[in-house]
Amino acid sequence: MSKLFNFTSFVAIVFFMSIFVYVAYRASTIALTHDECNTYDIISPSGGGDSPFIKTANNHLINTWLIRQSTRLSGSNSELALRFPNVLAFLVYGIAVWLILKPWKNNPLLYFSGYGLLLLNPYMIDFFSLARGYGLALAFGLMAIYFFVKTREPGQMKYFARDFFFSMLFSLLAAWSNFILINLNIALLALYLLEFLMFYQKQNLKENIHIVIGLLLMLGLNIHHINKIYDVLMVLNDNEELYFGGNQGFIESTLRILIHRSIYLSYYGEQFWTRLYHGLLIGFFSLNIVLVFRAQYTALTKVFSILVLMIASSVLQYYLFEIPYPKERTALIFIPLMVLTVFMTGAEISDWLSSYKPWAGLFVGGLMLLFIVLPLGYHFYQNLNTHYAFEWKLDANTKDVASLMKNDYEHQKTKTIVCSWEFKPALKYYLSKQDNAFNVFVDKDFETSSDYIYCFQKEKGMIADSAAYATMIDFSDTKTVLLRRK
């Protein structure tokens, strides 16, 4: 058995590290995106003084602070230096995955199924290679979920207090990394209070007075942070910064779009993703009914409870505060929550069948591996992407554009470039690193005279003096073009 455990651990480590290398490689090679460059402007304002992005939703506070430390320690503002905190966050995410799956290590097929479900989503993996708060929030969020889901000694209040502390700590770190994760903190807080009322309120509180005091202090501190984040969110909402999201309900705005994004660069036909979408809905409502009637407090019940409360909080924030439903990158936490629900369902079926036939658990794990994880692995392999960030594909070539202008010796004394507003942050970042001094202007009408123009192909017709420019390069993938004055 020990040899099997060691082999299982070895394969899991190799599997995880191969994805980690992919994450780190993407972080060091992909050009910085619009939002990442706005984050960089916070720690290194281009115009002097305070950056205008400090008081915007673009400022993911822990991410910004960690980027500042990373650039100071490395003495560099390279792509990898800016993204290093999120690359490290992937290690934290991997540790959380290992801790969650550890109880099923004696069933290697089920164990590896869990790894595949939690790691083989190309859309989610994208965000660990970016200098944004999303990767950090995912890592801290999954660690918080682990401390709630893990098995606790029944009736032992000290273990409950320990897990409560770490769960609140990591969920607050997730919230300060990406404010929408405050919903996770509140959901976990509510579930811990419910668990306390169900299993611990009848204990002799006098004998555990020091633990009770500790719990009350942690509760007060957590509520303090909730209040601070709420104040920040209300200011952002008043400033119309919380505009990103959907208004068509959770199913359409969050679930449907998240499935689309997870399909990533592939296209399996309209019927495939529609069936997947309906299958998840049927599974969700069926599982809801089963768990209500079964009334057992298991890991599956815990994970599903978090998922339900997170959905409910998305609905409430829309109707109470007019904050849009989470969509795309703001809905990322639902990916590990949904796949954990799938895994825990398979794990409980496996454990139940194993009580009758020892081989049945391996059979269930084998089915999950064959029909879910192997197709996911194929999908992940087919969608390996080392060229651009999926959500910001438009910035795939801005680094190359800056390099082309630098090497344009015929016009090396030129100073100005007019561009569409989407490209300005990344162009400013890369051109500021060049020897030549460039001024970057945004002109939606393209009437400003300049030495270069970088815009979408469809905008070429808007250029007032188009005959004065020649095409340097045409990028078919982003449908953009770099023009140079003749």
C-alpha positions in Angstrom: 0.0 0.0 0.0 2.9 2.4 0.8 4.3 1.8 -2.7 1.0 2.7 -4.2 0.8 5.8 -2.1 4.3 6.9 -3.2 3.6 6.2 -6.8 0.3 8.1 -6.7 2.0 11.1 -5.0 4.8 11.0 -7.6 2.4 11.0 -10.6 0.3 13.8 -9.0 3.4 15.9 -8.4 4.6 15.4 -12.0 1.1 16.2 -13.3 0.8 19.4 -11.3 4.4 20.6 -12.0 3.9 20.1 -15.8 1.0 22.5 -15.6 3.0 24.8 -13.3 5.8 25.0 -15.9 3.1 25.9 -18.5 1.7 28.7 -16.3 5.2 30.1 -15.6 6.2 30.0 -19.3 3.0 31.9 -20.3 3.7 34.4 -17.5 7.2 35.1 -18.9 6.3 35.3 -22.6 2.8 36.6 -23.2 2.6 40.3 -23.8 1.1 42.4 -21.0 -2.6 43.2 -21.4 -4.6 46.4 -21.1 -5.7 45.8 -17.5 -2.3 44.5 -16.4 -0.7 47.7 -17.6 -3.3 49.8 -15.8 -2.3 47.9 -12.7 1.4 48.6 -13.3 0.5 52.3 -13.7 -0.7 52.2 -10.1 2.7 51.2 -8.8 4.6 53.3 -11.3 2.5 56.2 -12.5 3.4 57.3 -16.0 2.5 60.9 -15.5 3.8 61.4 -12.0 1.7 61.7 -8.9 -1.1 59.2 -8.1 -2.4 56.9 -10.8 -6.0 57.5 -11.8 -6.5 53.7 -11.5 -6.0 53.6 -7.7 -9.7 54.3 -7.0 -11.1 52.0 -9.6 -12.2 48.4 -9.7 -8.9 47.7 -11.6 -7.0 48.0 -8.3 -7.0 44.5 -6.8 -5.4 45.5 -3.6 -3.4 42.4 -2.5 -2.3 41.8 -6.1 -1.1 45.4 -6.5 0.8 45.3 -3.2 2.5 42.0 -4.1 3.4 43.3 -7.6 5.1 46.3 -5.9 7.1 43.9 -3.7 8.0 41.6 -6.6 9.3 44.5 -8.7 11.3 45.9 -5.8 12.9 42.6 -4.9 13.7 41.6 -8.5 14.7 45.1 -9.6 12.7 44.4 -12.7 9.4 45.3 -14.3 9.4 42.4 -16.7 6.3 40.4 -17.5 7.4 37.6 -15.1 8.2 40.0 -12.3 4.7 41.6 -12.5 3.0 38.2 -12.8 5.1 36.4 -10.3 2.6 36.7 -7.3 0.0 34.9 -9.4 2.4 32.2 -10.6 3.2 31.5 -6.9 -0.6 31.6 -6.2 -0.9 28.6 -8.5 1.3 26.7 -6.0 -1.1 27.7 -3.3 -4.0 26.5 -5.4 -2.1 23.2 -6.0 -1.6 22.7 -2.3 -5.3 23.3 -1.7 -6.1 20.7 -4.4 -3.8 18.2 -2.7 -5.3 18.8 0.7 -8.9 18.4 -0.5 -8.2 15.2 -2.4 -5.9 13.6 0.2 -8.7 11.4 1.8 -9.2 9.6 -1.5 -5.5 8.8 -2.1 -6.2 5.1 -1.6 -8.4 5.1 -4.7 -5.8 6.3 -7.3 -8.3 6.5 -10.2 -10.7 8.7 -8.2 -7.8 10.7 -6.8 -6.5 11.5 -10.3 -10.0 12.3 -11.5 -10.1 15.0 -8.8 -6.8 16.5 -10.0 -8.0 16.5 -13.6 -11.3 18.2 -12.7 -9.6 20.9 -10.6 -6.7 21.6 -12.9 -7.7 21.0 -16.5 -9.7 24.1 -17.3 -7.7 26.2 -19.8 -9.8 29.3 -19.1 -9.2 29.2 -15.4 -5.5 28.4 -15.7 -5.1 31.5 -17.9 -5.5 33.8 -14.8 -2.5 32.4 -12.9 -0.3 33.8 -15.7 -1.6 37.3 -15.4 -0.8 40.3 -13.2 -4.4 40.6 -11.9 -6.0 39.5 -8.6 -8.0 36.6 -10.1 -5.4 33.9 -9.7 -4.7 35.0 -6.1 -8.4 35.0 -5.3 -8.8 31.5 -6.7 -5.9 30.1 -4.7 -7.0 31.7 -1.4 -10.6 30.9 -2.1 -10.0 27.2 -2.6 -7.8 27.1 0.5 -10.7 28.6 2.5 -13.1 26.0 1.1 -10.7 23.3 2.1 -10.7 24.3 5.7 -14.5 24.3 5.8 -14.9 21.0 3.9 -12.2 18.9 5.7 -13.3 16.3 8.2 -13.3 17.6 11.8 -13.2 15.6 15.0 -16.8 15.5 16.2 -17.5 17.6 19.3 -13.9 19.0 19.4 -14.4 22.7 19.5 -10.7 23.5 19.3 -10.5 21.9 15.8 -13.7 23.8 14.8 -12.1 27.1 16.0 -8.8 26.3 14.1 -10.6 25.6 10.8 -12.8 28.6 11.3 -9.8 30.9 11.7 -8.0 29.6 8.6 -11.1 29.6 6.5 -11.9 33.2 7.4 -8.3 34.2 6.9 -8.0 32.8 3.4 -11.5 33.9 2.3 -10.6 37.5 3.4 -7.3 37.3 1.5 -9.4 36.2 -1.5 -11.8 39.1 -1.0 -9.0 41.7 -0.8 -7.5 40.1 -4.0 -10.8 40.4 -5.8 -13.7 42.1 -4.1 -16.4 39.8 -5.4 -15.0 37.0 -3.3 -16.5 38.7 -0.2 -19.5 36.6 -1.1 -17.4 33.5 -0.4 -16.4 34.9 3.0 -20.0 35.7 4.0 -21.2 32.2 2.7 -18.5 30.4 4.8 -19.2 32.6 7.8 -22.9 31.7 7.6 -22.2 28.0 7.2 -19.7 27.9 10.1 -22.3 29.6 12.4 -24.9 27.0 11.3 -22.4 24.2 12.1 -21.7 25.7 15.5 -25.5 25.8 16.3 -26.0 22.2 15.1 -23.0 20.5 16.8 -21.3 22.7 19.4 -23.9 24.9 21.2 -24.8 22.2 23.7 -21.2 21.8 24.9 -20.1 23.1 28.2 -19.0 26.7 27.2 -17.3 27.3 30.6 -14.8 24.5 29.9 -14.1 26.0 26.5 -14.4 29.7 27.4 -10.9 30.5 25.9 -12.0 29.0 22.6 -15.3 30.8 22.7 -13.6 34.1 23.3 -11.2 33.4 20.4 -14.2 32.6 18.2 -15.9 35.9 19.1 -12.7 37.9 18.5 -12.3 36.2 15.0 -16.0 36.8 14.3 -15.7 40.5 15.2 -12.5 41.0 13.2 -14.1 39.3 10.2 -17.2 41.5 10.4 -14.9 44.5 10.5 -13.2 43.5 7.3 -16.6 42.8 5.7 -17.7 46.3 6.6 -14.5 47.8 5.2 -14.9 45.9 1.9 -18.6 46.9 1.8 -17.6 50.5 2.1 -15.1 50.2 -0.8 -17.7 48.4 -2.9 -20.3 51.1 -2.3 -17.9 53.8 -3.4 -17.0 51.9 -6.5 -20.6 51.3 -7.2 -21.4 55.0 -6.8 -18.6 55.8 -9.2 -20.1 53.3 -11.7 -17.0 51.1 -11.5 -18.9 47.8 -10.9 -20.3 47.8 -14.4 -18.7 44.5 -15.5 -21.1 41.6 -15.4 -24.5 40.5 -16.7 -28.1 41.5 -16.2 -29.9 38.4 -17.6 -29.9 36.3 -14.4 -27.4 33.8 -13.0 -28.1 31.0 -15.4 -27.6 33.1 -18.5 -25.1 35.7 -17.3 -22.9 33.4 -15.2 -23.3 29.7 -16.0 -23.9 29.9 -19.7 -21.0 32.3 -20.4 -18.7 30.4 -18.1 -19.2 27.2 -20.1 -18.6 29.2 -23.3 -15.3 30.5 -21.9 -14.2 27.1 -20.6 -14.6 25.7 -24.1 -11.8 28.2 -24.8 -10.4 28.1 -28.4 -12.2 24.9 -29.4 -15.6 24.6 -31.0 -17.5 21.3 -30.6 -20.8 22.5 -32.1 -23.8 24.2 -30.7 -25.4 21.0 -29.5 -22.4 19.9 -27.4 -22.2 22.9 -25.2 -26.1 23.2 -25.0 -26.2 19.6 -23.7 -23.5 20.3 -21.2 -25.4 23.4 -20.1 -28.6 21.6 -19.6 -26.9 18.6 -18.0 -25.4 20.9 -15.3 -28.7 22.4 -14.6 -30.5 19.1 -14.3 -27.6 17.8 -12.1 -27.8 20.8 -9.9 -31.5 20.6 -9.2 -31.5 16.8 -8.8 -28.6 17.0 -6.3 -30.4 19.7 -4.4 -33.5 17.4 -4.0 -31.4 14.4 -3.0 -29.3 16.3 -0.4 -32.4 17.8 1.2 -34.1 14.5 1.6 -30.9 12.7 2.7 -30.1 15.3 5.4 -26.6 14.1 6.0 -23.7 16.5 6.8 -20.9 15.3 4.5 -18.2 16.9 2.4 -20.6 16.9 -0.6 -23.2 18.7 1.4 -20.7 21.3 2.5 -19.4 22.1 -1.0 -22.9 22.1 -2.4 -24.1 24.5 0.4 -21.3 26.9 -0.5 -22.3 26.8 -4.2 -25.9 27.4 -3.4 -25.1 30.4 -1.1 -22.8 31.8 -3.7 -25.5 31.7 -6.3 -28.0 33.2 -3.8 -25.5 36.1 -3.0 -25.1 36.8 -6.7 -28.9 37.2 -7.0 -29.2 39.3 -3.8 -26.4 41.7 -4.8 -28.1 42.3 -8.1 -31.5 43.2 -6.6 -30.2 44.9 -3.5 -27.3 46.9 -4.8 -27.8 46.7 -8.6 -24.4 45.0 -8.9 -24.4 42.9 -12.1 -24.2 39.1 -12.0 -20.7 37.8 -12.0 -19.5 37.0 -15.5 -16.4 35.5 -17.1 -13.4 36.4 -14.9 -15.5 37.7 -12.0 -17.3 34.3 -11.9 -14.1 32.1 -11.8 -14.7 30.8 -8.3 -17.7 28.9 -9.6 -15.4 26.6 -11.7 -13.7 24.9 -8.7 -17.0 24.9 -6.8 -18.9 23.1 -9.6 -16.2 20.6 -10.4 -15.7 19.9 -6.6 -19.5 19.2 -6.5 -19.1 16.7 -9.4 -16.1 15.1 -7.7 -17.7 14.8 -4.3 -20.8 13.3 -5.9 -18.6 10.6 -7.5 -16.6 10.1 -4.3 -19.7 9.5 -2.3 -21.1 7.0 -4.8 -17.7 5.3 -4.8 -17.6 5.1 -1.0 -21.1 3.8 -0.9 -20.5 1.1 -3.5 -17.2 0.1 -1.9 -19.1 -0.9 1.3 -20.7 -3.6 -0.8 -17.9 -4.5 -3.3 -14.3 -3.3 -2.6 -13.6 -3.1 -6.3 -16.6 -0.9 -7.0 -14.8 2.3 -5.8 -12.1 1.8 -8.3 -14.7 1.2 -11.0 -16.4 4.5 -10.3 -13.1 6.3 -10.3 -12.2 4.6 -13.6 -15.5 5.7 -15.1 -14.9 9.3 -14.0 -11.3 9.2 -15.4 -12.4 7.7 -18.7 -15.5 9.7 -19.5 -14.8 13.0 -17.8 -11.1 13.6 -17.1 -9.5 12.1 -20.2 -11.7 14.2 -22.5 -10.8 17.2 -20.3 -7.1 16.4 -20.7 -7.5 16.2 -24.5 -9.4 19.5 -24.4 -6.7 21.1 -22.3 -3.9 19.8 -24.6 -5.7 21.0 -27.7 -6.1 24.5 -26.2 -2.5 25.1 -25.0 -2.0 28.8 -25.7 1.3 30.6 -25.3 0.5 33.5 -27.6 -2.0 35.6 -25.7 -4.4 36.0 -22.7 -7.8 34.8 -23.7 -9.8 37.6 -22.2 -7.4 40.3 -23.7 -6.6 38.8 -27.1 -6.5 42.3 -28.6 -3.2 42.9 -26.9 -1.5 39.8 -28.4 0.7 41.9 -30.7 1.3 45.2 -28.8 4.7 44.1 -27.7 5.6 43.3 -31.3 4.3 46.6 -32.4 6.5 48.5 -30.0 9.5 46.4 -31.1 8.8 47.1 -34.8 8.8 50.8 -34.2 12.0 50.7 -32.2 13.7 48.8 -35.0 12.3 51.1 -37.7 15.7 52.8 -38.3 14.4 54.9 -41.2 12.0 56.7 -38.8 14.0 56.2 -35.6 13.5 59.9 -34.6 9.7 59.7 -34.7 7.9 60.4 -31.5 4.2 60.1 -31.8 1.7 57.2 -32.3 -2.1 57.4 -32.4 -4.0 54.3 -31.4 -7.4 53.0 -30.3 -8.0 53.4 -26.6 -7.8 49.7 -26.0 -4.1 49.6 -27.0 -2.9 52.7 -25.1 -1.9 51.1 -21.7 0.1 48.3 -23.2 1.8 50.5 -25.8 2.8 53.0 -23.1 4.2 50.2 -21.0 6.4 48.7 -23.8 7.4 52.0 -25.4 8.5 53.4 -22.1 11.1 50.6 -22.0 12.5 51.6 -25.4 15.4 53.9 -26.0 13.3 56.2 -28.2 10.9 58.6 -26.6 7.3 58.0 -27.8 4.2 59.9 -27.1 1.0 57.8 -27.2 -2.2 59.5 -28.1 -5.8 58.2 -28.2 -7.9 59.8 -31.0 -11.2 58.0 -31.7 -11.6 60.0 -34.9 -7.9 59.5 -36.0 -7.6 63.2 -37.0 -4.4 63.8 -35.0 -1.2 63.9 -37.1 1.3 61.3 -36.0 4.2 59.2 -37.2 2.4 55.9 -36.5 -1.1 54.6 -36.2 -2.1 51.4 -34.5 -5.8 50.5 -34.8 -8.3 47.9 -35.8 -8.6 47.1 -39.5 -12.2 48.3 -39.5 -11.0 51.7 -38.3 -8.6 52.3 -41.2 -11.5 54.0 -43.1 -11.8 56.6 -40.3 -8.3 58.0 -40.8 -8.6 61.5 -42.2 -5.3 61.5 -44.1 -5.1 57.7 -44.9 -3.1 58.3 -48.1 -0.2 59.6 -46.1 0.3 56.3 -44.3 1.7 52.9 -45.5 1.0 49.6 -43.8 3.9 48.2 -41.8 2.2 45.0 -40.7 -1.3 43.6 -40.7 -2.1 41.2 -37.8 -4.9 38.8 -38.9 -5.3 37.2 -35.4 -6.3 40.4 -33.7 -7.6 42.1 -36.9 -5.3 45.1 -36.2 -2.9 47.1 -38.4 0.2 49.2 -37.8 0.6 52.2 -40.2 3.6 54.4 -40.7 3.7 57.9 -42.2 5.3 57.7 -45.7 
